[in-house]
Amino acid sequence: MNIKENDIIYYKNNFELALKFIENGDFLVEIETEEDTEWNTIDKIIKILEKLELPIEKNNYFIKKAENTLNKLLKR
């Protein structure tokens, strides 16, 4: 499976936020942090994400690109 995407990456103070625009129209957010930072738990990262007020689905923060693409293919 080949997934095409365009990314915009924001990095500040060991916090990396990548906005991923998938060719099929999906929009994903990927966050990476360093271990010894103030963002050292999933709950803290989710709170930061909620403060950004991005128009995203909040029912599954952990969906993967391949899983999402496969689900769409299976629904065809």
Secondary structure, 3 states (H helix, E strand, C coil): CCCCEEEEEEEECCEEEEEEEECCCCEEEEEEECCCCCCCCHHHHHHHHHHCCCCCCCCCCCCCHHHHHHHHHHHC
